[in-house]
Amino acid sequence: MKYLKSSSALVLAMSASVYAGDYSFTGPVRPSAGLVNDLLRQDNPSMAAWDLGVLARLRYEIRDNFGIAGSPGSFDFRQSGADVDNAYLLYRIKPHVGYTAPWYSVFVEARFSGSTGDDRNPNPESDGIIDLHQAFVTIGNHKEFPLSLKVGRQELSYGDERLIGAFDWNNIGRVFDTAKLRWQNAYFAADFFSGRVILPRDNHFNMPNDYDWFSGIYTSTKLIPKQVTEVYLLSRNVSAQSLAANAPTGPNGPSARDIYTLGVRAKSNPGEFGGWDYTAELMGQYGHFNDPTTPLLADPSLEHLAYAYALVGGYTWRDASWTPRLGLEYDFGSGDSNPTDNKHQTFENLFPTNHKFYGYMDLFSLQNIHDVRVIASAKPLPRISLVGEAHSFWLANTHDSFYTVAGARRGTLAPTPGNSFGINPSYSSYVGAEIDVVANYAFSPQGSLEFGYGHFFRGDYVKQSLSAIGSADANWFYVQTKFAF
């Protein structure tokens, strides 16, 4: 690959800079609240009420044959004629302070997110010198009373993060200015929340999108034996002003929509079925959707009806060496059957952490896809974990687009044949296959070192879409280190 020599030098530098602990020790790492907290609490147990520290992360990525934002004519899998090779270093530092009392807690976390050598412009993973990541107050004590209230800027994470996640893989992540009321007992819990998503804006203090409200009721129960069962109702209400929320420089919010999502998720409890495990989630949506890319119609507010589901199963050989696990997953997100009628049938992916599910190369979201995923994992040593995955992707409907990981259309409704992505019903629905391998080494209780590689094999849909200009498979490599000071 183009940047292999520079990446090798960086890997050596990062490896040499990590915490100088006992590298010969191969036992499991002990739990840690961060280096500062560990030292303070070691001799003074009363310091357990405080949470002081800094989370630091460095990641170097190489992306070959990926679209580069701001580079003319650059898009995924293009072979030549535009810049499609990028290599960059991402760095993120998150200092925080928190205090927990019996009936309340306070937490404040800043964030410095930046990059070096990144060709993307605007850069979606750089956010100025410093910004506020989280700042919230929690009132309540569930050991004494079933209700609690959490108010302020905070991360939201539910289920597997298919619809609501902190998106921690991203160098900036995702937070909301929101209020969350929680009721729980030994068998049942329910969150009621409402707030606005924060729009990152480089070199400016990040503010919420006042025109994009996200609310929900998320319940969880253990009443069904041997599993956790979750039922939820989510509401995303976006007005037309969202398109200019950070105008004129942006980034701005999505188009107007009122989307309501009803879902149910079931996940087996660890060890209840021997080595077997399962997760199943079904999501249905209704409402209205305004798409600026849709041709002008008599009624620009399209009726929205869509659905998605995920089925996951696996087996872990818990008594075998390396504790291997083999899993199989199938994911489906509906697509639109007719881009010119008054209906919108593409599933709305909301606020997910898609990096976890649809390929580590971040080429897909849960929209207009079939994804068959095979997962294999093992732990050769207590501090080392290995994961290998293989995916095959098809469009759910060839009358709809191939969507990016961020949920945007690739190409236009009426593309020039062979020159770009778009809606071509006569093309194959097979987009391609991806393989990923990731290795993680926990070199101390506070830190880890991780390597990953992915390769995407083009399918007929990609080859046909770019037949006039040429296409190529995509490669991705990264090395990452994290440390909790």
N, C-alpha and C positions, 0 to 999 in steps of 0.2 A: 504494500500500500504506500501511498505517496508520502505519508508522514511517519513511517515505521521507525526510521532512525531517531528522529526527534522524540518519539514516544518512548523508545527504549531508554534514552537518556533521562527522560522525566521519571520513568518508573524507578530507576535506580536512585534518583534524587529523593523521590518521595519515600521510598523504602528506607533510605538512610536517615530521614528526618523524623521518623516515627518514634514513639515513646521508647526510651531505652530501658525496657523491662527485662524480665528473665525469659529470653526467647527459647531456652531449652525446655521450659515447662510446657507439657502438652496436655495437662488436665483442663477441665472446664474452667472458664473464667468465673470469678465470683461476681455477684450483682454489685453494681456501682451506681451511685447518684452523681458521679463526676468527681474529678480529682480534688477540687476545692472542698466540696461537701464531705468527701471521705476523710480528708485531713481534719476538718473542723469538728466532725462528729466523733472522731476517734477518741479524743480526750475530753470532749464536752458533749454528753448526750443531749443536753438542752438545745444544742444547735440544730437538732433534727427538725425543729419548727421552721428553720430557714432553708431556703433553696438558693444557693449562690453558685454561679458558674458561667462557663462559655462553651457553646457547642461550635466546633470548627469543622469544616469540610472542604476538601480539595478534590476536584475531579477533572481529569484530562480526557477529552473525547476526540476521536477521529471519525468523521462521517464522509464516506465516499459515495457519490451518486445520489446525494440528497439535495432537495431544493433549498436554496439559501434566500431568506427574506431580503428584499431590497436589491437583489441581483437580477438584472433584466433577463427574461427568458429562462430563469433557473427553476426547475421543478424536479420532483423525485424521479429517478431512473433515467433521466436524460443522459445520453451518451456523450454528446459533444455540442458545441455551439454556445455554451454558457458555463459559468462557474458552478460546479456541483460538488466540489471537494472542500471540506472545511475541517479545521483542527483548532482547538481552543482549550484554554484552562479556565474552569469555573471555580470561584472561591466564595465561601459563605461563612460568616462569623455571626453568631447569635448569643450575645451576652444577656443574662437574665437574673432577676432577683424575685424571690417569692417568700411569703410568710403564711403559715397555716396555724390558726388558733382553733379551739374546739368548735366554734360556731361561725367562723368566717375564714376566708383566705384571700390573699391578694397576689397577683402575678403580673410582672411586666417584663417583656422581652423585646429587645431591639434586634435589628438585622442589617448586616452589611453584605450585599450580594453584588458581585461584579465578575468580569471576565477579561481575558487577555487573548488577543489573536483571533477573535470571533468575527467572521465576515458578515454575519447577519445584521441588517439595519432596516428598521429598528431592532434592537437586541431584546428578545423576550426574557432574557435571564440576567439582565443587569439593571440595578435599581438605585443608582446614585451612591452617595457616601454612606448614609445611614438612614434607616426608616424604622417605624414602629411596627413590629410584627404582631405582638399580642399585648393586651393590657386589660385585665378583667378582675372583677370581684365576685367571689362566690359566698353566698350566705346560706347556712344550713348545716345540719349534722344528721346524716341518715341513720346513725346509730341510735339517735334519740327521737327523731321526727322524720316522717316520710317525705317532706317537701324540701327542696332547695332551689335557689335562684342563682344563675350565673349571668352576669351582664358585662358587656364590653367587647373589645376586639379579641376574637378567639378563633381557633381552628374548630371545624366541625368534621366529625368522622363517624360514620355509621356502617354497620355490616362489614362487608369486604371492601368498601369504598368504591363500589361500581357506580353509584349515583352521587354520593356525598363523601368527599375525602379531602385531606389536607394537602395532597399532591406534593409530598415532601421530596420526591425525586427532582422536581423542578428547583432551580436555584433560588427562586423567590417563594414558591409555595402558594397556598391559598388561605385567606382568612376572611372573616365576616365581622361586621359590627352588628351584634345581635344580642337578644335576650333569650335565655333558655330556662324554662321552669321544668324541674324534674320531680316526679313522684315515684317512689319505689318501696317495695317490701321484699321479703325473702323469695317470692315467687313471680313478681310482676314489676315492671318498670315502664314508665312512659315519659318521653320528652316532648315538650311543647315549645317550639322556637319560632322566632321571626326576626329577620334582619336583612342587611344589604351586603352584597359581596364587595370586597375591596378591589379597586382597579389599580394595579401597579403602574406608576408613572415615573420614568427615569428622571433623576435629579429634582423631583418634587416630592413633597410629603404625600403619601398615598391616602386617598379619600375614597369613601364608598360610592358606588353607583346609585345615586338617589332614585333612579328610575328602574331599578332591578331588585325587586323584593322577593325573598325566598323564605317560605314558612313551611312548617310541617308538624305532624304528630308521628312520633316513632315509638312503637311499643315493643317490648320484649318479655317473653314468659318462659318458664321452665315447667309449665303444667303438663305438657306432652312429654312423656318419659324419654330419657336418653338423648334429648336434643334441645337446642335453643330455637324458639320460634319467634319470628319478628314480623309484625304487620305495620305498615306505614301509609300515610297519605301526605303527599308533598305538593306544594303550590309554588309555581314560579310565575310572577306577574311583572312583565316588562312593558313600559310605555314607549312611545315613538321617540321621545327625547333621549333615550339611551344611546342612540346612534351618534349623538354629539356630546356625550357625558364629559369627555375630556377634550373637546374640540378647542382649537383646530389641530393641535399637535397629536392628540390621542395618547395612548390607545383608548378607544371608545368601546361601549357595550354592544350587546347584540340587538337585533331588530325586535319590534314589538311582538309580544306573545303572552298568552295566558294558558299555561300548561299545568295540568293536574295529574299526578302520578300516584296510582294505588299499587302497592306491592306487598309480597309476602316472601319471607326467606326462612329456610330451615337448615340448621347445621348440626351435625352429630356432635355429641360431647366426646372429648378425647377418651379413648379406651373402652367405650361402651359396647363396641362391636368387635372386640379383639383388635386386629390390625386394620380393619376397614374404617373408612370415613366417607362422609358425603356432605355436599352442600347443594341446595337447589334454591333458585330465586326466580320469581315470575313478576314482571312489571308491565302494567297497562297504563295507557295515557289517553286523555281526552282534553279538549279545549279549543283554542284558536291560535293561529300562527301567521305572522306577516313575514314574508321572505322577499327582501329587495331584489333578489335575482330571478324571482318568478315573473313571467310576462304579465302585463297589466290585464286584470280581469274585472268583471263587473263588481265583484266584491273582493277587495284586496285582503280581507281577513279570512284565511283559509280554515276550514274545519280540520282540527287535528285529532286523528285517531291512530295510535301506534302501540306497539308492544315489543317486549324483549324478554329473553329468559336465559338462564345459565344453569347448566347441570354439571356437577363435578363429583367424581368418585375416585377413591384410591385405596391402596393397601400398603401398609408399612410392616416390614419384617423387623419387629422390635427386638427380637432376641438374636438376630443375625449380626455379624460383623458389619460395621459401617451404617447400620440401621437404614437400609435403603427403602425408598418409597417410590411406587410407580402409580401415576395418576392419569386419568383421562377426563377431558373437559369438552363441552360443546356450548358455544355461545351464539346467540342469534339476536340481531337487532333489525327490526322491520325497515323496509325501504318504501319509497313512493312509487305507485304503479302508473301514475300519469302526471307529469309536471305541469300540464296545462289545464287541469280541472280545478275545482274549488275545494280540493281535499289535500291535506298534508299528512302523509303516512310514515314519514321518516322519524324514527325514535329520537327523542330529545334526551341526550346523555347527561344533562344537568351539570353537576360539579364533581366529576369523578377523579380517581387516580388511575387512569387507564394504563399507565406503565406496568401495573401489576399483572395484566391479563392478556392483552391482545398483541403480544410480541414486545420484547424489550427495546426494539428499534424505534418504537413509537410512531408507527405508520398508520394505525387504525384506531377508531373509536367504536363504540357499540351502536353503530348506525349503518343500516343497509349491508349487513355482513352475516355470513356463516363462518364460524371459526372452529376448527377441530384442533384441539391442543393435547399433546402428549407430554407429560412431565415426569422426569426422573431426578431423584435427589439422593444424596448420601452424605454421611459424616465420617470420613476416613479417620479423623482424630477429633477429640472434643472441641478443639478450637477451629477446625477447618470444616467448611460445608461446601458442597458442590451441587450445582443444579444444571440440568440440561433440558431443553424444551424444543419441540417441533410443532409448527403450526401450518395449517393449510387454510387459505382464505378464498371465499367466493362472495360475489355480490349477491345480496338477497333478491334484488330486482334490477335487471339491466336497464330499466326505464328511469333509474335514479343514479346519483353520483357515487363516486368513490370518495369517502370523507376522510379528512385528516384526523390526527389524534385530538386536535382541538375542536373538532366538529364542523370544520369549514368544508365547503365543496371544493373538490379539485376540478379545475377547468370551468367551463360554461355549459349552459343548457344545449347550445348548438355549436359544438367545436368544429374546427376545420379537421376533417378526417386525417388521421395519421400524424397530426402535429401537436396534439395536447389531449389531456383528459377531459371527459365530459360524458354526456349521455348519448350512448350509441347502442340502442337495443339489439342491433344485429351482431354485436361483438360477444365474445365468450364471457361468461360470468366468472371464470377462474382468474383471480388476481395474482395468486402466487403462493409460495411457501417460505417460511422463515425458520431458521435454527438459531438457538441462543445457548451459550454456556456461560456460567457465572461461578467464580470461586471466591470465597470469603475466608479471611484469616483474622481471628480476634487475637491481636498481639498483646493485649492487656485488658484488664477489666474496663478501661475507659475508651479503648480505641480498636479500630479494625482497618484492614486493608483489603480491597476488593478489585477483582479483574473481571471484565466481561467482553464477549465477542458475539456478534450477530451477523448473519448473512441472509439476504433476501433473494430468493430465486424467482425471477419474473414469470408470471403466468401469461396465458394468451391474451387476457384483457389488456395488460400493460404493453405487450408486444404489438398488438393491433392498434392501440391508442397512439403509439409513438412510431409506427411503422415507417412514416415518411422521413423522420429525422433521426431515428436510431435510438435504441434503449440499451441499458446495461443493468446487471444485478447491483444491489447496494451492499456495502460493508460498513460495519460499525464496531469500534473498539473503545474501551474506556478502562482507566485505572482510577480508583478512588480511595481516599483515606479519610477517616473520621476520628475525631478525638473529643472527649468531654472533659474539659478542664474544670 
